[in-house]
Amino acid sequence: MWYFIIGIIILYVAYRLCVSIVFPKMSERSLKKYRKDFFKKNQHINSDKFPPLKGNKD
């Protein structure tokens, strides 16, 4: 019984870590890649007119 409760707690902690750390990093990386590809394909659009992404160093 204790193993089940400890397992549930570990799964919950892993879920919370993924939701708060891993998934936002993955989506931010994907968004940066998409933005870079978008401006590369659409060179007539000036990327300086758009606000930079949070943490964007490009």
Helices and strands as residue ranges (DSSP letters): H 2-17, I 18-22, H 23-41, G 47-49
